[in-house]
Amino acid sequence: MVNYIPQYSIFTFLVMSFISLKSLAQDSSIAFSAPSNQSILLLPVPDKQMASNSLLKITQQGKKVSASYSLLNTWNTKENQKFVRLLAIQLTHVSSTLKNKPLNYTLNWSDSHKTIQKEAFVLIKQPYLVFPNKSWLAESILLHPETNETENDWYTEGQTLYANFITNESLLKEKGYPKTKPSQWLFDRPRAIYQLYILTGEVKWLTEASKLTDFYINNLDSSGQFKLKQDFDLKYLMPNGLLYDYFLTGDSEIESVLKILFEKSLRWTPEYKDEYKFWTERHQAAALNLAIAYWEISGSQKAKNRIDDIVEATVQMVFNPINNWPLRGCPQHTYKSHEGKSGNSPVCSPWMMALLGDALWRYYRLTDDKKSAALLNAFGDFIPNHGIHFSDKRLKNMVLPLYLSSMDNKLLQIKNQWTDRQHACDVASLIGKSLYIKKQTKEDTLLLQELFNVFVQQCKDMSKQSKYDKKDFLPMLPPRRFGWTYSTTSDLPWLTSWLSSSQG
C-alpha cells in the first residue's frame, strides 16, 4: 500500500527542510587554544563572519563552558546587519590546578534575534589573544583575503633579519640612532612589526611591537604632538600601529589617542588648487591613514566625511589636474610644491604614491570604494609611463623606480641608481594593488605584470642574507627605511601568489 501525502504536506516538508538547511549553513565554529589560567580571551573576527545578533557557545572537549561575551567593536558596513570585529570572552570558571596547561576550545555561533552585549564587562587586565589560524588573523586586521598557505617566507625571513636589528636598541645606538632621535620613528615602525607577528605567529614580534607602541604613545603630548619633534609634522602622526594594537589587545584607551591624532591631522588641507602650495603624496597618505584608522575604531561620521574629502581631492588632482596638464595617472603638483624650490614642472613621486596607494587600498578593501579603485588603477598606468628609469652598465641597466618624476622638465627629476632600489618593495606593492583592480575589469595587464615581477625580484634580492654572513640580523640604515619597506607591503606575498595563479 502506498502512503498518500497531501500536496500541502509536501510543500510544508520542503519549506521546513530548506529552513533547516539554511539554519545549518549559518552555524559556524572555530577552534583555538588558550592557557588554562586565562579567563578573558580576545578574538578578532574577519568581516561578514559573525553577525552581532549571534548565539554563542564555547566548549572544551565537547562540554559547554560557562562564559559571557562582550562585543567590543563591529565592522563599519553599509548593511543593516552588523558584524563582529572584536569579541571578548570571559570564562566564568577557570581551573587553577592545571597551571598553564594549554586547553583546546571550540566557539560555535548561529543566527539569533538577540544581539551580543556591547562592553558587558570591563577588561581589568590584558586579555589573551586567540584565533584559529594566521590567515584568520590577517583577514581580521590586515584585510588580506582568505589564503591557504601563501608562500611568504621570502618576505618574512628577510623582514625578520632586519627587525632583529631595528628592535635592538644597542645596535641602533651603536650606529648613531639612539631612541630619542626623531627621524627613526617615521613610517610607522610598530605597524611593520605587528604585521610581522601576524604573518609569522612569532610571539616575540607581538611583544616588540607592543613596546614600540608604548614608547610612541608615551612620547605624545595631550595635543597629539610627538615630543621628540619640536615643530608640528604630520608625518609623525602614525595611526596604523595603534589601530593594530587595539585589535590585538582590546586596549580601549587607543580610541582616545587616535581621536586626538585625527583632530590634529585636520590642519592638513587635502585640496590642491594652487601651484605654489606645499603638497606631497606622503602627507596626503598620512592624513588619509589617520582618518581611516579613527573611523575603523570609532565609526565616526566626521572621520568618514574626512576620508571621502581626501579621496575626492586626490581624484581631482589625478583626473582634473590644474594648468591643463595632460592626464598622467598621478596626483600632479609642482616641483616647487613638493620640494619647496623653484620649478613649476608637474611632478609625482612613485614611492610616495605607494604610501598613498596603501591607504586607498585599505579603504577599498573596507568599502569597495569606486573612487579609490579608480585611483589605484590610474597609479598603475603612471609607473611604467613616467615612474621608472634605468641604471647604467654598472648595475646592468636594471629598471628602477624614480624617486621623483618631473614630467615637463627632466632636469628636475630626482633619481639615484644606488638608492632607488630601496623602494622596489613598496612600488612593487603599489603595482600589485593596481593589477588587482585591473584584473577585476579585465584590462590587458601583461606589461604591467612584467614590471611587477621585476620589482618583486628586486625586493626578494634586497632581503637575501649572504651565505657567508652568519649573523642573526641585517642592518638597515637609516632605520626609517624599515617602515617604508615593510609597513605598506604586508599584502605583497599574497598579491604575488594571486597574480601568479591568475596569469592567463
N, C-alpha and C positions, 0 to 999 in steps of 0.2 A: 504494500500500500504506500502510495506517495503522499507525503505530508504537504498540504497546501498552505503556502504562506501568503497572506494578503499583500497587495502591492504597497499599501501604506507601511506595512511592517518592513518590507524590503527597503523602502526609502528611508525609514527611520534607522534601520540597521546600518545602511551605507553612511548616513549622516553621522551617526554615533561613532562609526569606525573612523571616519575622516577626522572628527574632533579628537578622538583618542590618539590617532597617528600624529596629528598636529601638535597635540599636547606633549607626546613623547619626543617629537622633533625639537621642542623648545626646552626640554630638560637637558641640562648641561652639567658637566662636572670637570674638575681638575684635581690633580694630586700634587702635594708638596710635602716637605718635611720641615720640622722645627724642633729645637731642643726641648726636652721635657719640662724645663724650668721656665719657659717663656709663656706668659699668659696673654700678652697682647701682640697680635700679628697684624702686619700691614700688607695689603695686596693691591698693587697697581693692576688695572684691568684695561685691555685694549677696547677701542671704540666698538659699539654695537655688539658686545659680547654678553653683557649682563644688564638687563633693564633695572631701573631704580625701583620699580614695583615688582620685586622678585621675592620668592620664598626661599630662604637659605637654610641649609642644613650641613653641619660638619660632622664627619665620622672618623673614628680611629679604629682600625681593624674591624670594620663593619658595625661598630657600636656608636650610636649617636653621642656626641659630646655636647654638654651644656655650654651654650655660648650666646653672647649678644653681639649685635652688629651695628656699626656706625658708618653712615655714608659721608665721607669727608669731602669728596669732590665728584662732580659729574662732567661729562663731555659737553662742550658748548655746541650742540647740534641744533639745526633748524626744526627738526621733527618735534611733534608734540611729546613723544615719548623720550624721556631722559635715560641716559645710560651711565652706569657707574664707571668712574675713572679711578677712584681711590677708596678702598674699603678697609676699615679697621675691624678686627675680630677679637673680642675679649673672651677668653676661655674661662669659664666660671670655676672649674675645679682643675687644678694643676698638681700633679704628683711631685712631692719634694723628695721622695725616696729614690727616684730614678736618676737624680742629679742632672747631668747634661746629656743624657742619652737621647739621640735623635728619634723622633716619633713621626710616623707617616700618617698624614691626614688626607681626607678627600672632602672637597667642598662641592656640594650639589646645589643647583638653583633651578627654579622653574617659575613660570609666569604666575603672578599673584595680583590681587587687587590692592594689596597692602604695600605701601612704599617703605623701603628701608629707612629707619630713623636716621636723621641727619645730626651728627655730632651728639649722639646719645650719651657719650661719656667722654670725659676729658683724658687726654693721653698724659698720664702722670710721669711716664718715663718713655724713652725712645722705644717704639715698638720693634718687633723682629720682622724684618722684610722676608716675605715669602712669594714665590712664583713657581709655576710648573716647569718652565724651561727658559733658556736665554732668548729664544725667538719671541715668546710671550712678553718678556720684559722690554725688548727692543720695540715691539709693536706699541706697547703702552706708553713709552716715554720718548723714544726717538722717532716714532711714527713710521718705522720700517714696515713693509708688508710681511705677511707670514712667510717664513722660509723653512726649509728642511735643514740641511747642513751646508750653509753657504761657505764657500772656500774663502775664509778671511784671514788665514794665518799669515799670508804675505803682508797684510796690513797691520795686524795686531802684534806680530813679532817685532817688526821694526819700531812701532809705536812704543812697545814695552821697553825696548832698549833706550829710546830717547826719554821715556817717562822716568826710568831709573836715574837718569841724570837730572831731569827737570825737578824732581821731587827731593833731591838730595841737597840740602841747604849748604853743606860743607863744600861740595863740588861747585855749586853756583858761586859761593863767596870766593872760592879759590880763583875762579875765572873773572872776578870783578863784578859780580852781580849779587850783592847782599840782599837780604829780604826786603830792605827798605828802599831799594832802587825802583822807582815807579814804573819805568818803561817795561820791565819784565812782566808786569801784570796786565799788559794789553792782550787782547784776543782771547779772553775767557778761558784761562787755563783750567779752572775747576770743571768746566763743561767737558773739555777734552779728556780729562782723567775719569770723570763719571762715565763717559762713553766707552772708555777702555774697560772699565768694570763691567758694563752691560754686555759688551761684545765677548769678554773672556770669562766672566764669572769669578775672577780672582778678587777675593775679599780685600786684599791689600790695597787695591785701587779705590775701593769704596772708602776705606779709611783715609787714604791720602787725599782724595777729593774732598772729603768732609773737613779735613784740616785746612785745606786751601780755602774752602768756603767760609769757615770760621774766621780765618785771617782777613779775608776780603770784607766780611760784614763788620768785623771789629775795627776796620780802617775806613768806615763810612761815618760821617758825622750825621747829626739829626736831619740835615737838609739833603742828604744823599751825596754830599761832596766826598770824593776819595781823598783822604787826609794826606796821602803821600804826594799828591799833586796839588800845588798851590792854587793854580787857576782852574776854572771850570773847563773840563774837556769831556765832551760827550762820549768819546771812545773808551773812557774808564768806567762807564756805566754798563756793566755786563750782566744781563739777566738770566741767561740760559742755564748756567751752572747753578744759580739759586733755584730756578724752576725745577731742575732735575733733583736737587737736594730735597725739595718739598715732596716730590713724588716717591722718593726713596726713603724718606724718614718721617713724613707726616708733620713736620715742624710747622705749626700754624703761624709762627712769627714771620715766616718768609713772605707771606702775602703783604704784610705791612711794609716790609723792606722794598718789595717790588713796587708798591704803590708810590713810595717816596721817590724811587728812581724814575718811575714813569712820569710823575709830575715834574721832576727836574728836566726830563728829556723834552718837555714841551717847549723849551727855549729854542729848539731847532725847528726852523720853518722848512718843510719839505718842498714847497713850490719853488721852481726855478724860473724867474721871469727876467732877470737882469744879468747880462753877460759879465758883469763885474762882481756879482755876488759870490761869496765863498760857498763852495759846494763840492762834495766828493761822494762817491758811491759808498764809501766807508762810513760816513756819518749818516747817510740815509739808511744804511743797514742797521746801524746802532739804534736809531730811533724806531725803526720797524720792529726789531727784535724786542725792544722794551715794551712796545705796545702789545705785541703778540703774547709775550710771557705774562704780562699783567692780566690780559684778557683771559688767557687759559686758566689762570689760577682763581680769578675773581668773577669772570663773566661780565665785567664792567662794560656798559654800553658806551661810555666815554672812550674807553680803550679801543673798542670795536670801531667806533667812528674814526678814531685816530689812525687805525690800521688802514681803513678804506681811503682816508685822505692821502696817506703816504703812497699807497698803491696808485691812486688816481694821479697824483702829482708825477710819479715816475712814468705812468702811461703817457702823459702829456709830453714829457721830455723825450720819450722814445718815438712816439708816433705823431707828434705835432711839435717838432723842435723849433726853437726861436731862430731868427735870422734867415728863415727859408733854407736852412741846411737840409740837404737830402736825407732821407731815411737811411739809417745805417745799422739799426738794431740795438742801439745802446742809448743810455740817458746822456745825450750830448750836453756839454757845458764848455766854457772856455778854459784855455790853459791858465789864464790869469785867475779864474775862479778856483781852479784845482791847486795850483802851485803858489798863488799869491804874487806871481811875477808877470811881466808884460807878455802879451801874446794873446790874440783873440781867436786862434785856431780852435775848432771844436775838438775836444779830447774825450776819451773814455779809458778807464783802467781795467783791463781784463781781470786782474786778481781782486780788485775791489768790487768788481761786478760779481765775482764769485761769492763774496761776503753778502752782497745784496741779494743775489740769486738764492742763497741758502735760506734767508729769511722769507723770501717769496715762496720758496718750495715748502717751507713748514706751513705757511698759511694755506697754500694749495692743498697740502695733504690733510689739513684740518677741515677745509670747507669746499674743496673743488672750485675755488675761485677762478673764474674765467680770465679775469684781467691778469692775475698772477701767472696763469698758464701762458697767456699771450706774451708776457714779458720774458718768461723763460724760453719760450720758443724763439723769440727775436734775438735774445742773447746768444743762442747757439748759432745763429746766422752771422752775428758780428765777429765771433772769434776767428774763423778761418779767413774771413774777408779783410779784417782790419786789426786783429788782435795777436798776430804772430810775426815772428821774424826768424832768420836763420843764422846760425853761428858760422864762424869761418872754418877753415880746414882743421884748425887745432882741435875742434870739437866735432869734426867730421860732418860739418854742415847740418847739424841737427836742428830740428824745428823747436822753437821756444816761444812761450807766451811773452808778449810785451809787458813791461811794467806800466807804461802809459803810452797810449796810441794817440797821435796827433794827425787827424785826417787831412787837413789842408796845408799843413806845414811840417814836412817830415823832419826838418831840422830840430823841431821841438820834441820829437819822440824821445822817451826815456827808455833805454834798453841797455842791458849788460849781460853778455852771454855767460858770464861766470856766476851770476847770482839769479838770473831769471829762472833757472832750473828749479830754484827753491819753491816756485809757485806751480810746479807741474801737478801736484796732487789736488790743490784747490781748484785750478782751472779745469782739470780733468773731471772733477766732480760737477762743476757747473755744466760742462758739455754733456755729461751723463744725464743730468736732470733735464736738460733741453731735449736730448734724444728721447727720453721717456715721454715727454709731451708730444714730440713729433710722431712717435710710434702710434699714439692714440689717433692721430689724424692721418695716418698712413702716408706721410711725406717720404720723399726719397732722402735717405739719410746715409747713403754709402760713404760719401767723402767725409762727412762729419764724424761718422763712426770710426773711420780710419784715423782721424786726428785724435779722437778719444783714446783709441788703442795705443797710439804713440805716447800720449801724456801719461796714461796708466803705467806703461812700461817704465817711463822715466821716474814715476812715483815709486814703483817697485825697486828700481835700481838705487834710489836715494836712501832707502831704508835697509839695504843689504849690509850685513856686517862682514867685514873681511874675514876670510877663513884663518888669517894669521893673527887676528885680534881676539884675544881670549877674555876681554873684559865683559862684564855683565851690563855695560851701559854704552851708549853712544852720545857724545856731546852734541849739543845743538845751540849755536850762538848766532845772534843774540837769542836769549831764551824765549822771547815773544814769538819767534818762528814756530815754536811748538803749537801755539794757539791757532795760527792761521793754517798750518799744515793739517791739523787733526780736528779742530773744533767744528769745522763746516764740512767734513768729509766722511763721517761715520757711515753714510749710505754708499760710499764708493765700492766696497766689496760686493754688496748685493746688486748694485747697478751694473757692475762689471759682469757678474754672473747672469743677470737677467738679460742684458743686451747680447751676451754671447749666445744664450739659448734661443733668443728671438731672431737672430740673423737668418735671413732668407725667408 
